[in-house]
Amino acid sequence: MSSTDIEGLYASRFRNSARVFVAVAASLVCVGGCDMLTNAVQQQAEAAGQAAVAEAEARIQAEAEARENPPMKEDERLGKKLSGYIGCINSLSKRVQDSEHDYWSWVDREKGVTGKESSPRGPRTVFDSGKCHEAVEASATLEPSLPDLEAAGKAYVAAFDVLKPLVKDAHTYYNEEDFKDDDFAKGKALHPKLDAAWTAFNGADVGLRAQIKAQNELLQARELLRIEKEEGRKLRFLSKNVMAEANKYVVAAHSEPFDSLDLASLTAAATAYESALEEANTYAEAHKEEAGSLAGWNGFFLASTRLRKQGKTLARRKRDGQPWTERELQMLSRRQTVEGHPTALTEKFNALIKESNRFDWSRYKPS
């Protein structure tokens, strides 16, 4: 029913009521000034009718909006809150890491800038359009209230704000070869500031990731329980279980410097991931018709094995005591892939996410 139809329906109803009310009032008081009294009563009745019409329309509109935008469930609210922080990390952390790699590729960590370096070059600048700050501010206002997560988000952007101008200054100084004019004086002065700012940012990055990880794992665990209860351990559950274990695997792999990588934690995460992958593959092989109804399953499984390969390469390097070479660090600074490096696992994990997003569940036919 349109708003015009609604108005016509209610207006007609209340206008008829007004006429009845006027007639009764007139028969009771019609002595003198009947016309004035009748008009006043009629105006009051019509005003009441118009107010009732407006109230009814507002209620109907509110009900329609509620149907179109139902209240978010608890997990949906948490997912929306986390997405702002995750987007912030995805947009800034890699840029900062690349910038830091640029710098340490020619500066000795122990000695700092000495002025005797043969190929000094500025770290690439770390650009931010402001969206990260906006995302963190917006997420902090969303329910549920998570003070530790919100504080970690604020610390992350604050650390970035300190680092950004220092990197820009160093970029200009080295790329324009100003060190030739002051015998590296400014470079030596900038070094401890850059080192401290990168250290602070990396600490804030670790802190924010830890908070996101904790909340995201709770979210994934509840979703898995719900799906298993509703559908059983079929492809929807199994694919999400693979994604949950893949996320833990990648987190376990991310450790800088190389010496701090915990091989035991990485091995445990790899075992859990392998178990989830094996269960999914065994089920798909035993239920080919179901797997065939889920468009994108084959691509998803292939992407998951590529992630596993990178993880195995990293574990072997750690086991054999083979840290990243200078050449490999230079490759990383140029955004090139180094087999087994944590960034390679992240690349494969992102590819796995893309494959999972391609699933067409509308045609899925569970056994």
C-alpha positions in Angstrom: 0.0 0.0 0.0 1.4 3.4 -1.0 1.7 6.4 1.4 -1.2 8.0 -0.6 -3.4 5.0 -0.1 -2.5 4.9 3.6 -3.4 8.6 4.0 -6.7 8.2 2.1 -7.7 5.2 4.3 -7.0 6.8 7.6 -8.2 10.3 6.7 -11.5 8.9 5.5 -12.0 7.0 8.7 -11.2 9.9 11.0 -13.2 12.4 9.0 -16.3 10.2 9.3 -15.7 10.0 13.1 -15.4 13.8 13.2 -18.8 14.2 11.5 -20.4 11.9 14.1 -18.8 13.7 16.9 -19.9 17.1 15.6 -23.5 15.9 15.2 -23.7 14.7 18.8 -22.1 17.8 20.2 -24.5 20.1 18.2 -27.6 18.2 19.5 -26.5 18.7 23.1 -25.5 22.3 23.1 -27.3 24.0 20.2 -28.6 27.1 22.0 -26.5 30.1 20.9 -23.3 30.2 18.9 -23.8 26.8 17.5 -21.9 27.5 14.3 -18.8 28.6 16.2 -18.9 25.6 18.5 -19.4 23.2 15.6 -16.5 24.6 13.7 -14.2 24.4 16.7 -15.1 20.8 17.5 -14.7 19.9 13.8 -11.3 21.4 13.7 -10.3 19.6 16.9 -11.5 16.3 15.4 -9.7 16.8 12.1 -6.5 17.8 13.9 -6.7 14.6 16.0 -7.4 12.6 12.8 -4.3 14.1 11.1 -2.1 13.3 14.1 -3.4 9.8 14.1 -2.6 9.5 10.3 0.9 10.8 10.8 1.5 8.4 13.8 0.2 5.4 11.7 2.4 6.3 8.7 5.5 6.7 11.0 4.8 3.3 12.6 4.3 1.6 9.2 7.5 3.2 7.9 9.5 2.1 10.9 8.2 -1.5 10.5 9.2 -1.5 6.9 12.7 -0.2 7.7 13.1 -2.8 10.4 12.2 -5.6 7.9 14.8 -4.2 5.5 17.5 -3.6 8.1 17.0 -6.2 10.9 19.0 -5.6 14.1 22.5 -7.0 13.8 23.3 -10.1 15.7 26.1 -10.1 18.3 28.6 -11.8 16.0 27.7 -9.5 13.1 28.3 -6.5 15.2 31.7 -7.9 16.3 32.6 -8.7 12.7 31.8 -5.2 11.6 33.8 -3.7 14.4 36.9 -5.9 13.6 36.7 -5.1 9.9 37.8 -1.5 10.5 40.9 -2.6 12.3 41.7 -5.3 9.9 41.4 -2.9 6.9 43.7 -0.5 8.7 46.4 -3.2 9.2 46.0 -4.3 5.6 46.5 -0.8 4.2 49.5 0.4 6.4 51.5 -2.4 7.9 53.0 -3.8 4.7 54.0 -0.3 3.5 55.8 0.3 6.8 57.5 -3.1 6.6 58.7 -2.4 3.1 60.0 1.0 4.1 61.9 -0.5 7.0 63.4 -3.2 4.8 64.6 -0.4 2.4 66.5 1.2 5.2 68.0 -1.8 6.9 69.1 -3.2 3.6 72.1 -0.8 3.7 72.3 0.3 7.3 74.1 -1.9 9.9 71.7 -2.5 12.8 74.5 -2.5 15.3 76.6 0.4 14.1 73.9 2.6 12.6 74.7 5.2 9.9 78.5 5.7 9.8 78.9 7.8 6.7 81.0 5.1 5.0 78.1 3.3 3.3 78.5 2.7 -0.4 74.9 2.8 -1.6 72.7 4.9 0.8 69.1 5.3 -0.3 66.0 6.6 1.3 63.3 4.4 2.6 60.1 4.6 0.6 57.5 6.9 2.0 54.5 5.5 3.9 51.4 7.0 2.4 48.1 7.1 4.3 44.9 8.7 2.8 43.4 9.1 6.3 41.1 6.1 5.8 42.9 4.1 8.5 42.4 6.8 11.1 38.8 7.1 10.1 38.3 3.3 10.3 39.8 3.1 13.8 37.8 6.0 15.1 34.6 4.6 13.6 35.2 1.1 14.9 35.8 2.4 18.4 32.3 3.7 18.6 30.7 0.4 17.5 29.3 -2.3 19.8 30.4 -4.4 21.5 32.7 -2.2 23.7 36.2 -3.8 23.7 38.5 -1.4 25.6 41.7 -3.4 24.9 41.0 -3.6 21.2 40.1 0.1 21.0 43.2 1.1 22.9 45.4 -1.1 20.6 43.9 0.6 17.6 44.6 4.1 19.0 48.2 3.1 19.8 48.6 1.8 16.2 47.6 5.0 14.5 49.5 7.1 17.0 52.7 5.2 16.3 52.2 5.6 12.6 51.7 9.3 13.0 55.1 9.6 14.7 56.8 7.4 12.1 55.4 8.9 8.9 57.2 12.4 8.9 60.5 10.8 9.9 60.4 8.4 7.0 59.4 11.2 4.7 62.3 13.3 5.9 64.8 10.4 5.5 63.4 9.6 2.0 64.1 13.2 0.8 67.5 13.4 2.6 68.9 10.3 1.0 67.2 10.3 -2.4 68.3 13.9 -3.0 71.8 13.0 -1.7 71.9 15.8 0.9 74.3 13.6 2.8 77.0 14.8 0.4 76.5 18.3 1.8 76.7 17.6 5.5 78.8 14.5 5.7 75.9 12.4 6.9 75.2 14.6 9.9 71.5 14.6 9.5 71.5 10.9 8.6 73.2 10.1 11.8 70.8 12.2 13.8 67.8 10.7 12.1 68.9 7.1 12.7 68.0 6.7 16.4 64.7 8.4 15.8 63.8 6.1 12.8 64.9 3.1 14.7 62.8 4.0 17.8 59.7 4.9 15.6 59.9 1.6 13.6 60.3 -0.3 16.9 57.3 1.5 18.4 55.1 0.9 15.3 56.1 -2.8 15.1 55.1 -3.2 18.8 51.8 -1.5 18.2 51.2 -3.6 15.1 51.8 -6.8 17.1 49.5 -5.6 19.9 46.7 -4.8 17.5 47.1 -8.0 15.7 46.9 -9.9 19.0 43.7 -8.3 19.9 42.1 -8.9 16.5 43.3 -12.5 16.5 41.7 -13.2 19.9 38.4 -11.7 18.9 38.4 -13.3 15.4 39.1 -16.7 16.8 36.1 -16.4 19.1 34.0 -15.3 16.2 35.1 -18.2 14.0 34.7 -20.7 16.7 31.1 -19.7 17.4 30.3 -19.7 13.7 31.7 -23.2 13.3 29.7 -24.5 16.2 26.5 -22.9 14.7 27.1 -24.4 11.2 28.0 -27.8 12.6 24.8 -27.8 14.7 22.6 -26.8 11.8 24.2 -28.7 8.9 26.8 -31.1 10.3 30.4 -31.4 9.2 29.8 -30.9 5.5 31.5 -28.7 3.0 30.3 -25.4 4.4 31.7 -26.3 7.9 34.8 -27.9 6.5 35.7 -25.0 4.2 35.4 -22.5 7.1 37.3 -24.9 9.3 40.2 -24.8 6.8 40.1 -21.0 6.7 40.1 -20.8 10.5 43.2 -23.1 10.8 44.9 -21.3 7.8 44.6 -18.0 9.7 46.2 -19.5 12.8 48.9 -21.0 10.6 49.8 -17.7 9.0 49.8 -15.9 12.4 52.2 -18.6 13.7 54.5 -18.0 10.7 54.8 -14.2 11.2 57.8 -13.6 13.3 60.5 -11.0 12.8 63.4 -11.4 13.1 63.9 -14.9 11.9 65.6 -16.0 15.1 62.4 -15.3 17.1 60.3 -17.7 15.0 58.9 -20.5 17.3 59.3 -23.7 15.3 57.2 -25.7 17.9 54.2 -23.2 17.5 54.6 -23.3 13.7 54.6 -27.1 13.7 51.5 -27.3 15.9 49.7 -24.8 13.6 50.8 -26.8 10.5 49.5 -30.0 12.0 46.1 -28.5 12.8 45.9 -27.0 9.3 46.9 -30.3 7.6 44.2 -32.1 9.7 41.5 -29.7 8.6 42.6 -29.9 5.0 42.7 -33.7 5.0 39.2 -33.9 6.6 37.8 -31.6 3.9 39.5 -33.4 1.1 38.5 -36.9 2.3 34.8 -35.7 2.7 34.8 -34.2 -0.8 36.2 -37.3 -2.4 33.6 -39.4 -0.6 30.7 -37.0 -1.6 31.6 -36.1 -5.2 28.1 -35.0 -6.1 28.0 -32.6 -3.2 31.4 -31.2 -4.0 30.4 -30.9 -7.6 27.5 -28.8 -6.7 29.7 -26.2 -5.0 31.3 -24.1 -7.7 34.8 -23.1 -6.7 35.6 -26.1 -4.5 38.5 -27.3 -6.7 40.1 -23.9 -6.8 39.8 -23.5 -3.1 41.5 -26.8 -2.4 44.3 -26.1 -4.8 44.9 -22.7 -3.1 45.0 -24.4 0.3 47.8 -26.8 -0.8 49.9 -23.8 -2.1 49.7 -22.2 1.3 50.7 -25.5 2.9 53.8 -25.7 0.6 55.0 -22.3 1.7 54.6 -23.2 5.3 56.6 -26.4 4.9 59.4 -24.4 3.2 59.5 -21.9 6.1 59.6 -24.8 8.7 62.5 -26.4 6.9 64.5 -23.2 6.8 64.0 -22.7 10.5 64.9 -26.3 11.3 68.0 -26.1 9.2 69.0 -22.7 10.5 68.8 -20.8 7.2 67.8 -17.2 7.8 67.1 -14.8 4.9 70.1 -13.8 2.9 71.0 -10.2 2.0 69.8 -10.8 -1.5 66.5 -12.2 -0.3 66.0 -9.2 1.9 66.6 -6.9 -1.1 64.0 -8.9 -3.0 61.5 -8.4 -0.3 62.2 -4.7 -0.2 61.2 -4.7 -3.9 58.0 -6.6 -3.2 59.4 -9.8 -4.8 58.4 -13.2 -3.4 60.8 -15.2 -1.4 59.8 -18.8 -1.0 58.9 -19.7 2.5 59.0 -16.2 3.8 56.0 -15.2 6.0 55.0 -12.7 3.4 54.7 -15.6 0.9 52.4 -17.3 3.3 50.3 -14.2 3.6 50.1 -14.0 -0.2 48.9 -17.5 -0.5 46.4 -17.0 2.4 45.0 -13.9 0.6 44.6 -16.1 -2.5 42.8 -18.7 -0.4 40.4 -16.0 0.9 39.6 -14.9 -2.7 38.9 -18.5 -3.6 36.6 -18.9 -0.6 34.7 -15.8 -1.6 34.0 -17.3 -5.0 31.9 -20.1 -3.6 28.4 -20.2 -5.0 26.4 -21.4 -2.1 23.1 -20.8 -4.0 23.6 -24.0 -6.0 25.1 -26.0 -3.2 23.4 -29.4 -2.5 24.6 -30.9 0.7 24.3 -34.7 1.0 
